């Protein structure tokens, strides 16, 4: 009853935004359906983190656009209405299924370290790592943005509608204004201190010195002007000197100055990479490989668990989650040691070997927590060249899934890293703090860390946009924000759907239990807290936390599609 009441109150608080979103849908669209939670559709479907983005992207599909067209619109609207999570100043990973050729590919739009960035970028004068926010706030943490390039390049390759038409919905909202959502208002209030360190950022989020409030109409003429320039000149204009010089000056003139140059923009490229795939039971799970650790770590966790008959275990038992957690810890140990930008590091091919999974599974004590979890040695070529590193990934990211009438699928995760990124605003959008996804220390115990800062390098990510196949046909597309916990959110949802046969919405709403490095994180105010005493008896330290995922996905069935949006955020499913 408490949950139903909270959901009802939440929906009321979003009513103004929902009305604004439905106003974007023209009256003749009799077949359209939109819903906060799961929704069935036969033709086309959109699931994003904000109603305005979902409805704008659906409009593109309805008016003859394909999934890539709708992706451009969804991302440009999200960058306006959900600026704390993603935008034109950030980066993204795209997993794309082309229905005509029945092939899957991925596009790496990850930010890069400036060519002028020193290896000790996040080290203090006393040779100790900087405190997190000392590193984040300001220009030091800003990498070369990749999102605009990703949208532009993939649209040139796959898009159908005119580029300028795809930017109009966001441009119109920026000019006319949009209703500040409860989530955005709360985020601004909670980050007041850091948001006021930059005068441009402060004047936008704190008009008249007060934080924006839920329901206020917010205009962003600078964002509209940026989109107009991109409409006229194309996406490459962003990376030319005339436009990028403003970003460079902002970064270098910030109090915590950074190292970006126009050369970084000129030489930035999107990389099309082979999808990283592995089998799990009868499914083939495909996602984003390095520099993201998403697909490898998800696949490792599942590959280890495949040896332990998880489908026969109860999701309500502490022992089940103990076994999942131990598999997760084993995968995260490998992630910390081996995974980084593949242009700079040779990643062991044996990380996804079934034999390796079986050997790692044997290390799990099914009754109690392992005191020490160590990286494995996945193949004969593996050496002890590197030391294990840690980077403090944050959870301000966005994921969306789009399926068009032809069957093309977009599963895309985009980010500016921490909430509101570096807190630097230029030309109507915020700049990322993505460089803090590197290990702050470049070496440990006399050995280099694979994910250390290097000029031109792409920092490791945990973003895990995923498409699952069954019998060589798409079965499920999903992803989530959440920092390094993205891996657990996606993995646990896959377990719930593939092993326990949960409906997709139930899987996304399931209480979170996450373990990456030894501590059992349990989602507060959920039934998962009932297992805490059992976890402690198994030897775990337990932390109750607000585990705020943003899972969005689509399940493919014989009778159509089912889209679902995580009830922890403001997502909306729209389809017909």
Rosetta blueprint (number, residue, H / E / L):
1 X L
2 X H
3 X H
4 X H
5 X H
6 X H
7 X H
8 X H
9 X H
10 X H
11 X H
12 X H
13 X H
14 X L
15 X H
16 X H
17 X H
18 X H
19 X H
20 X H
21 X H
22 X H
23 X H
24 X L
25 X L
26 X L
27 X L
28 X L
29 X L
30 X L
31 X L
32 X L
33 X E
34 X E
35 X E
36 X L
37 X L
38 X L
39 X E
40 X E
41 X E
42 X L
43 X L
44 X L
45 X E
46 X E
47 X E
48 X E
49 X L
50 X E
51 X H
52 X H
53 X H
54 X H
55 X H
56 X H
57 X H
58 X H
59 X H
60 X H
61 X H
62 X H
63 X L
64 X L
65 X L
66 X L
67 X H
68 X H
69 X H
70 X H
71 X H
72 X H
73 X H
74 X H
75 X H
76 X H
77 X H
78 X H
79 X H
80 X H
81 X H
82 X L
83 X L
84 X L
85 X L
86 X L
87 X L
88 X L
89 X L
90 X L
91 X E
92 X E
93 X E
94 X E
95 X E
96 X E
97 X E
98 X E
99 X L
100 X L
101 X L
102 X L
103 X E
104 X E
105 X E
106 X E
107 X E
108 X E
109 X E
110 X L
111 X L
112 X E
113 X L
114 X L
115 X L
116 X L
117 X L
118 X L
119 X L
120 X L
121 X L
122 X L
123 X E
124 X L
125 X L
126 X L
127 X L
128 X L
129 X E
130 X L
131 X L
132 X H
133 X H
134 X H
135 X H
136 X H
137 X L
138 X L
139 X H
140 X H
141 X H
142 X L
143 X L
144 X E
145 X L
146 X L
147 X H
148 X H
149 X H
150 X H
151 X H
152 X H
153 X H
154 X H
155 X H
156 X H
157 X H
158 X H
159 X L
160 X L
161 X L
162 X L
163 X H
164 X H
165 X H
166 X H
167 X H
168 X H
169 X H
170 X H
171 X H
172 X H
173 X H
174 X H
175 X H
176 X H
177 X L
178 X E
179 X E
180 X L
181 X L
182 X H
183 X H
184 X H
185 X H
186 X H
187 X H
188 X H
189 X H
190 X H
191 X L
192 X H
193 X H
194 X H
195 X H
196 X L
197 X L
198 X L
199 X H
200 X H
201 X H
202 X H
203 X H
204 X H
205 X H
206 X L
207 X H
208 X H
209 X H
210 X L
211 X L
212 X L
213 X L
214 X L
215 X L
216 X L
217 X E
218 X E
219 X L
220 X L
221 X H
222 X H
223 X H
224 X H
225 X H
226 X H
227 X H
228 X H
229 X H
230 X H
231 X H
232 X H
233 X H
234 X L
235 X H
236 X H
237 X H
238 X H
239 X H
240 X L
241 X H
242 X H
243 X H
244 X H
245 X H
246 X H
247 X H
248 X H
249 X H
250 X H
251 X H
252 X H
253 X H
254 X L
255 X L
256 X L
257 X L
258 X L
259 X L
260 X L
261 X L
262 X H
263 X H
264 X H
265 X H
266 X H
267 X L
268 X L
269 X L
270 X L
271 X E
272 X E
273 X E
274 X L
275 X L
276 X E
277 X E
278 X E
279 X E
280 X E
281 X L
282 X L
283 X E
284 X E
285 X E
286 X E
287 X E
288 X L
289 X L
290 X L
291 X L
292 X E
293 X L
294 X H
295 X H
296 X H
297 X H
298 X H
299 X H
300 X H
301 X H
302 X H
303 X H
304 X H
305 X H
306 X H
307 X H
308 X H
309 X L
310 X H
311 X H
312 X H
313 X L
314 X L
315 X L
316 X L
317 X L
318 X H
319 X H
320 X H
321 X H
322 X H
323 X H
324 X H
325 X H
326 X H
327 X H
328 X H
329 X H
330 X H
331 X H
332 X H
333 X H
334 X H
335 X H
336 X H
337 X H
338 X H
339 X L
340 X L
341 X L
342 X L
343 X L
344 X L
345 X L
346 X L
347 X L
348 X L
349 X H
350 X H
351 X H
352 X H
353 X L
354 X H
355 X H
356 X H
357 X H
358 X H
359 X H
360 X H
361 X H
362 X L
363 X L
364 X L
365 X L
366 X L
367 X L
368 X L
369 X L
370 X L
371 X L
372 X L
373 X L
374 X L
375 X L
376 X L
377 X L
378 X L
379 X L
380 X L
381 X L
382 X L
383 X L
384 X L
385 X L
386 X E
387 X E
388 X L
389 X L
390 X L
391 X L
392 X L
393 X L
394 X L
395 X L
396 X E
397 X E
398 X E
399 X E
400 X E
401 X E
402 X E
403 X E
404 X L
405 X L
406 X L
407 X L
408 X L
409 X E
410 X E
411 X E
412 X E
413 X E
414 X E
415 X E
416 X E
417 X E
418 X L
419 X L
420 X L
421 X L
422 X L
423 X L
424 X L
425 X E
426 X E
427 X L
428 X L
429 X E
430 X E
431 X L
432 X L
433 X L
434 X H
435 X H
436 X H
437 X H
438 X L
439 X E
440 X L
441 X L
442 X L
443 X E
444 X E
445 X L
446 X L
447 X E
448 X E
449 X E
450 X L
451 X L
452 X E
453 X L
454 X L
455 X L
456 X L
457 X L
458 X L
459 X L
460 X L
461 X E
462 X L
463 X L
464 X L
465 X L
466 X E
467 X E
468 X E
469 X E
470 X E
471 X L
472 X L
473 X E
474 X E
475 X E
476 X E
477 X E
478 X E
479 X E
480 X L
481 X L
482 X L
483 X H
484 X H
485 X H
486 X H
487 X H
488 X H
489 X H
490 X H
491 X H
492 X H
493 X H
494 X H
495 X H
496 X H
497 X H
498 X H
499 X H
500 X L
501 X L
502 X L
503 X L
504 X H
505 X H
506 X H
507 X H
508 X H
509 X H
510 X L
511 X L
512 X L
513 X E
514 X E
515 X L
516 X L
517 X L
518 X L
519 X L
520 X E
521 X E
522 X E
523 X E
524 X L
525 X L
526 X L
527 X H
528 X H
529 X H
530 X H
531 X H
532 X H
533 X H
534 X H
535 X H
536 X H
537 X H
538 X L
539 X L
540 X L
541 X L
542 X E
543 X E
544 X E
545 X E
546 X L
547 X L
548 X L
549 X L
550 X L
551 X L
552 X E
553 X E
554 X E
555 X E
556 X E
557 X E
558 X L
559 X L
560 X E
561 X E
562 X E
563 X E
564 X E
565 X E
566 X L
567 X L
568 X L
569 X L
570 X E
571 X L
572 X E
573 X E
574 X E
575 X E
576 X L
